[in-house]
C-alpha cells in the first residue's frame, strides 16, 4: 500500500506536469516560441536531470516520475524553440 507521503508527492508531481502542459500545448499550436527563454529552458532541463538522479539514488518514485515528465516536456519546448525561432 502507498503511504500518504508518497500520495502527496505524486499529487505534487502531477500538478507540476499539468502546470507546464499548457505552455507546451500553446507553443505546439501557435508554432511560436519567441517568448520562451532558452536560458530558462536549459537550466530547467538540467535541474530536472539532477532531480531525476536524486530520485533514482534515493528511490523516491514521485521525484523520479515528476522529473522524467518535466524533463521530457522541457526538451520538447527546447526543440520547438529551436525549430520555430
Chimera marker file (.cmm) of the C-alpha trace (Angstrom):
<marker_set name="trace">
<marker id="1" x="0.000" y="0.000" z="0.000" r="1" g="1" b="0" radius="0.5"/>
<marker id="2" x="1.188" y="3.505" z="-0.806" r="1" g="1" b="0" radius="0.5"/>
<marker id="3" x="1.679" y="5.772" z="2.202" r="1" g="1" b="0" radius="0.5"/>
<marker id="4" x="0.244" y="9.287" z="2.417" r="1" g="1" b="0" radius="0.5"/>
<marker id="5" x="3.653" y="10.933" z="1.893" r="1" g="1" b="0" radius="0.5"/>
<marker id="6" x="4.020" y="9.192" z="-1.467" r="1" g="1" b="0" radius="0.5"/>
<marker id="7" x="0.476" y="10.199" z="-2.381" r="1" g="1" b="0" radius="0.5"/>
<marker id="8" x="1.274" y="13.838" z="-1.591" r="1" g="1" b="0" radius="0.5"/>
<marker id="9" x="4.419" y="13.565" z="-3.716" r="1" g="1" b="0" radius="0.5"/>
<marker id="10" x="2.506" y="12.060" z="-6.629" r="1" g="1" b="0" radius="0.5"/>
<marker id="11" x="-0.151" y="14.779" z="-6.439" r="1" g="1" b="0" radius="0.5"/>
<marker id="12" x="2.570" y="17.450" z="-6.348" r="1" g="1" b="0" radius="0.5"/>
<marker id="13" x="4.241" y="15.851" z="-9.355" r="1" g="1" b="0" radius="0.5"/>
<marker id="14" x="1.024" y="15.631" z="-11.334" r="1" g="1" b="0" radius="0.5"/>
<marker id="15" x="0.338" y="19.286" z="-10.544" r="1" g="1" b="0" radius="0.5"/>
<marker id="16" x="3.806" y="20.274" z="-11.791" r="1" g="1" b="0" radius="0.5"/>
<marker id="17" x="3.355" y="18.410" z="-15.068" r="1" g="1" b="0" radius="0.5"/>
<marker id="18" x="-0.149" y="19.809" z="-15.538" r="1" g="1" b="0" radius="0.5"/>
<marker id="19" x="1.205" y="23.338" z="-14.922" r="1" g="1" b="0" radius="0.5"/>
<marker id="20" x="3.755" y="23.058" z="-17.758" r="1" g="1" b="0" radius="0.5"/>
<marker id="21" x="1.485" y="21.266" z="-20.223" r="1" g="1" b="0" radius="0.5"/>
<marker id="22" x="-0.488" y="24.377" z="-21.358" r="1" g="1" b="0" radius="0.5"/>
<marker id="23" x="2.773" y="26.084" z="-22.344" r="1" g="1" b="0" radius="0.5"/>
<marker id="24" x="3.801" y="23.071" z="-24.411" r="1" g="1" b="0" radius="0.5"/>
<marker id="25" x="0.338" y="22.908" z="-25.968" r="1" g="1" b="0" radius="0.5"/>
<marker id="26" x="0.278" y="26.627" z="-26.786" r="1" g="1" b="0" radius="0.5"/>
<marker id="27" x="3.757" y="26.537" z="-28.300" r="1" g="1" b="0" radius="0.5"/>
<marker id="28" x="2.815" y="23.495" z="-30.378" r="1" g="1" b="0" radius="0.5"/>
<marker id="29" x="-0.403" y="25.075" z="-31.654" r="1" g="1" b="0" radius="0.5"/>
<marker id="30" x="0.899" y="28.585" z="-32.358" r="1" g="1" b="0" radius="0.5"/>
<marker id="31" x="4.268" y="27.458" z="-33.730" r="1" g="1" b="0" radius="0.5"/>
<marker id="32" x="5.698" y="30.420" z="-31.821" r="1" g="1" b="0" radius="0.5"/>
<marker id="33" x="8.333" y="30.211" z="-29.077" r="1" g="1" b="0" radius="0.5"/>
<marker id="34" x="9.910" y="33.665" z="-29.146" r="1" g="1" b="0" radius="0.5"/>
<marker id="35" x="8.715" y="34.475" z="-25.629" r="1" g="1" b="0" radius="0.5"/>
<marker id="36" x="10.358" y="31.424" z="-24.091" r="1" g="1" b="0" radius="0.5"/>
<marker id="37" x="13.787" y="31.952" z="-22.581" r="1" g="1" b="0" radius="0.5"/>
<marker id="38" x="16.331" y="29.443" z="-23.871" r="1" g="1" b="0" radius="0.5"/>
<marker id="39" x="18.423" y="30.048" z="-20.742" r="1" g="1" b="0" radius="0.5"/>
<marker id="40" x="15.470" y="29.111" z="-18.548" r="1" g="1" b="0" radius="0.5"/>
<marker id="41" x="14.725" y="26.037" z="-20.644" r="1" g="1" b="0" radius="0.5"/>
<marker id="42" x="18.327" y="24.792" z="-20.436" r="1" g="1" b="0" radius="0.5"/>
<marker id="43" x="18.632" y="25.484" z="-16.706" r="1" g="1" b="0" radius="0.5"/>
<marker id="44" x="15.265" y="23.838" z="-16.073" r="1" g="1" b="0" radius="0.5"/>
<marker id="45" x="16.185" y="20.726" z="-18.064" r="1" g="1" b="0" radius="0.5"/>
<marker id="46" x="19.468" y="20.455" z="-16.132" r="1" g="1" b="0" radius="0.5"/>
<marker id="47" x="17.568" y="20.841" z="-12.890" r="1" g="1" b="0" radius="0.5"/>
<marker id="48" x="15.164" y="18.082" z="-13.874" r="1" g="1" b="0" radius="0.5"/>
<marker id="49" x="18.063" y="15.756" z="-14.717" r="1" g="1" b="0" radius="0.5"/>
<marker id="50" x="19.538" y="16.411" z="-11.288" r="1" g="1" b="0" radius="0.5"/>
<marker id="51" x="16.176" y="15.778" z="-9.602" r="1" g="1" b="0" radius="0.5"/>
<marker id="52" x="15.833" y="12.558" z="-11.605" r="1" g="1" b="0" radius="0.5"/>
<marker id="53" x="19.289" y="11.440" z="-10.452" r="1" g="1" b="0" radius="0.5"/>
<marker id="54" x="18.395" y="12.292" z="-6.864" r="1" g="1" b="0" radius="0.5"/>
<marker id="55" x="15.137" y="10.394" z="-7.159" r="1" g="1" b="0" radius="0.5"/>
<marker id="56" x="16.822" y="7.302" z="-8.556" r="1" g="1" b="0" radius="0.5"/>
<marker id="57" x="19.583" y="7.332" z="-5.954" r="1" g="1" b="0" radius="0.5"/>
<marker id="58" x="17.060" y="7.934" z="-3.161" r="1" g="1" b="0" radius="0.5"/>
<marker id="59" x="14.483" y="5.545" z="-4.639" r="1" g="1" b="0" radius="0.5"/>
<marker id="60" x="11.724" y="8.163" z="-4.390" r="1" g="1" b="0" radius="0.5"/>
<marker id="61" x="9.091" y="7.304" z="-7.001" r="1" g="1" b="0" radius="0.5"/>
<marker id="62" x="7.288" y="10.689" z="-7.126" r="1" g="1" b="0" radius="0.5"/>
<marker id="63" x="10.573" y="12.511" z="-7.783" r="1" g="1" b="0" radius="0.5"/>
<marker id="64" x="11.578" y="10.016" z="-10.478" r="1" g="1" b="0" radius="0.5"/>
<marker id="65" x="8.244" y="10.255" z="-12.279" r="1" g="1" b="0" radius="0.5"/>
<marker id="66" x="7.853" y="14.017" z="-11.997" r="1" g="1" b="0" radius="0.5"/>
<marker id="67" x="11.383" y="14.855" z="-13.071" r="1" g="1" b="0" radius="0.5"/>
<marker id="68" x="11.127" y="12.434" z="-16.009" r="1" g="1" b="0" radius="0.5"/>
<marker id="69" x="7.942" y="14.002" z="-17.362" r="1" g="1" b="0" radius="0.5"/>
<marker id="70" x="9.119" y="17.554" z="-16.680" r="1" g="1" b="0" radius="0.5"/>
<marker id="71" x="12.418" y="16.864" z="-18.443" r="1" g="1" b="0" radius="0.5"/>
<marker id="72" x="10.622" y="15.467" z="-21.489" r="1" g="1" b="0" radius="0.5"/>
<marker id="73" x="8.257" y="18.443" z="-21.649" r="1" g="1" b="0" radius="0.5"/>
<marker id="74" x="11.159" y="20.880" z="-21.323" r="1" g="1" b="0" radius="0.5"/>
<marker id="75" x="13.166" y="19.109" z="-24.032" r="1" g="1" b="0" radius="0.5"/>
<marker id="76" x="10.086" y="19.279" z="-26.243" r="1" g="1" b="0" radius="0.5"/>
<marker id="77" x="9.896" y="23.046" z="-25.601" r="1" g="1" b="0" radius="0.5"/>
<marker id="78" x="13.606" y="23.419" z="-26.404" r="1" g="1" b="0" radius="0.5"/>
<marker id="79" x="13.072" y="21.518" z="-29.654" r="1" g="1" b="0" radius="0.5"/>
<marker id="80" x="10.125" y="23.719" z="-30.615" r="1" g="1" b="0" radius="0.5"/>
<marker id="81" x="12.021" y="26.879" z="-29.681" r="1" g="1" b="0" radius="0.5"/>
<marker id="82" x="14.903" y="25.900" z="-31.936" r="1" g="1" b="0" radius="0.5"/>
<marker id="83" x="12.507" y="24.990" z="-34.730" r="1" g="1" b="0" radius="0.5"/>
<marker id="84" x="10.149" y="27.988" z="-34.543" r="1" g="1" b="0" radius="0.5"/>
<marker id="85" x="12.557" y="30.814" z="-33.664" r="1" g="1" b="0" radius="0.5"/>
<link id1="1" id2="2" r="1" g="1" b="0" radius="0.2"/>
<link id1="2" id2="3" r="1" g="1" b="0" radius="0.2"/>
<link id1="3" id2="4" r="1" g="1" b="0" radius="0.2"/>
<link id1="4" id2="5" r="1" g="1" b="0" radius="0.2"/>
<link id1="5" id2="6" r="1" g="1" b="0" radius="0.2"/>
<link id1="6" id2="7" r="1" g="1" b="0" radius="0.2"/>
<link id1="7" id2="8" r="1" g="1" b="0" radius="0.2"/>
<link id1="8" id2="9" r="1" g="1" b="0" radius="0.2"/>
<link id1="9" id2="10" r="1" g="1" b="0" radius="0.2"/>
<link id1="10" id2="11" r="1" g="1" b="0" radius="0.2"/>
<link id1="11" id2="12" r="1" g="1" b="0" radius="0.2"/>
<link id1="12" id2="13" r="1" g="1" b="0" radius="0.2"/>
<link id1="13" id2="14" r="1" g="1" b="0" radius="0.2"/>
<link id1="14" id2="15" r="1" g="1" b="0" radius="0.2"/>
<link id1="15" id2="16" r="1" g="1" b="0" radius="0.2"/>
<link id1="16" id2="17" r="1" g="1" b="0" radius="0.2"/>
<link id1="17" id2="18" r="1" g="1" b="0" radius="0.2"/>
<link id1="18" id2="19" r="1" g="1" b="0" radius="0.2"/>
<link id1="19" id2="20" r="1" g="1" b="0" radius="0.2"/>
<link id1="20" id2="21" r="1" g="1" b="0" radius="0.2"/>
<link id1="21" id2="22" r="1" g="1" b="0" radius="0.2"/>
<link id1="22" id2="23" r="1" g="1" b="0" radius="0.2"/>
<link id1="23" id2="24" r="1" g="1" b="0" radius="0.2"/>
<link id1="24" id2="25" r="1" g="1" b="0" radius="0.2"/>
<link id1="25" id2="26" r="1" g="1" b="0" radius="0.2"/>
<link id1="26" id2="27" r="1" g="1" b="0" radius="0.2"/>
<link id1="27" id2="28" r="1" g="1" b="0" radius="0.2"/>
<link id1="28" id2="29" r="1" g="1" b="0" radius="0.2"/>
<link id1="29" id2="30" r="1" g="1" b="0" radius="0.2"/>
<link id1="30" id2="31" r="1" g="1" b="0" radius="0.2"/>
<link id1="31" id2="32" r="1" g="1" b="0" radius="0.2"/>
<link id1="32" id2="33" r="1" g="1" b="0" radius="0.2"/>
<link id1="33" id2="34" r="1" g="1" b="0" radius="0.2"/>
<link id1="34" id2="35" r="1" g="1" b="0" radius="0.2"/>
<link id1="35" id2="36" r="1" g="1" b="0" radius="0.2"/>
<link id1="36" id2="37" r="1" g="1" b="0" radius="0.2"/>
<link id1="37" id2="38" r="1" g="1" b="0" radius="0.2"/>
<link id1="38" id2="39" r="1" g="1" b="0" radius="0.2"/>
<link id1="39" id2="40" r="1" g="1" b="0" radius="0.2"/>
<link id1="40" id2="41" r="1" g="1" b="0" radius="0.2"/>
<link id1="41" id2="42" r="1" g="1" b="0" radius="0.2"/>
<link id1="42" id2="43" r="1" g="1" b="0" radius="0.2"/>
<link id1="43" id2="44" r="1" g="1" b="0" radius="0.2"/>
<link id1="44" id2="45" r="1" g="1" b="0" radius="0.2"/>
<link id1="45" id2="46" r="1" g="1" b="0" radius="0.2"/>
<link id1="46" id2="47" r="1" g="1" b="0" radius="0.2"/>
<link id1="47" id2="48" r="1" g="1" b="0" radius="0.2"/>
<link id1="48" id2="49" r="1" g="1" b="0" radius="0.2"/>
<link id1="49" id2="50" r="1" g="1" b="0" radius="0.2"/>
<link id1="50" id2="51" r="1" g="1" b="0" radius="0.2"/>
<link id1="51" id2="52" r="1" g="1" b="0" radius="0.2"/>
<link id1="52" id2="53" r="1" g="1" b="0" radius="0.2"/>
<link id1="53" id2="54" r="1" g="1" b="0" radius="0.2"/>
<link id1="54" id2="55" r="1" g="1" b="0" radius="0.2"/>
<link id1="55" id2="56" r="1" g="1" b="0" radius="0.2"/>
<link id1="56" id2="57" r="1" g="1" b="0" radius="0.2"/>
<link id1="57" id2="58" r="1" g="1" b="0" radius="0.2"/>
<link id1="58" id2="59" r="1" g="1" b="0" radius="0.2"/>
<link id1="59" id2="60" r="1" g="1" b="0" radius="0.2"/>
<link id1="60" id2="61" r="1" g="1" b="0" radius="0.2"/>
<link id1="61" id2="62" r="1" g="1" b="0" radius="0.2"/>
<link id1="62" id2="63" r="1" g="1" b="0" radius="0.2"/>
<link id1="63" id2="64" r="1" g="1" b="0" radius="0.2"/>
<link id1="64" id2="65" r="1" g="1" b="0" radius="0.2"/>
<link id1="65" id2="66" r="1" g="1" b="0" radius="0.2"/>
<link id1="66" id2="67" r="1" g="1" b="0" radius="0.2"/>
<link id1="67" id2="68" r="1" g="1" b="0" radius="0.2"/>
<link id1="68" id2="69" r="1" g="1" b="0" radius="0.2"/>
<link id1="69" id2="70" r="1" g="1" b="0" radius="0.2"/>
<link id1="70" id2="71" r="1" g="1" b="0" radius="0.2"/>
<link id1="71" id2="72" r="1" g="1" b="0" radius="0.2"/>
<link id1="72" id2="73" r="1" g="1" b="0" radius="0.2"/>
<link id1="73" id2="74" r="1" g="1" b="0" radius="0.2"/>
<link id1="74" id2="75" r="1" g="1" b="0" radius="0.2"/>
<link id1="75" id2="76" r="1" g="1" b="0" radius="0.2"/>
<link id1="76" id2="77" r="1" g="1" b="0" radius="0.2"/>
<link id1="77" id2="78" r="1" g="1" b="0" radius="0.2"/>
<link id1="78" id2="79" r="1" g="1" b="0" radius="0.2"/>
<link id1="79" id2="80" r="1" g="1" b="0" radius="0.2"/>
<link id1="80" id2="81" r="1" g="1" b="0" radius="0.2"/>
<link id1="81" id2="82" r="1" g="1" b="0" radius="0.2"/>
<link id1="82" id2="83" r="1" g="1" b="0" radius="0.2"/>
<link id1="83" id2="84" r="1" g="1" b="0" radius="0.2"/>
<link id1="84" id2="85" r="1" g="1" b="0" radius="0.2"/>
</marker_set>
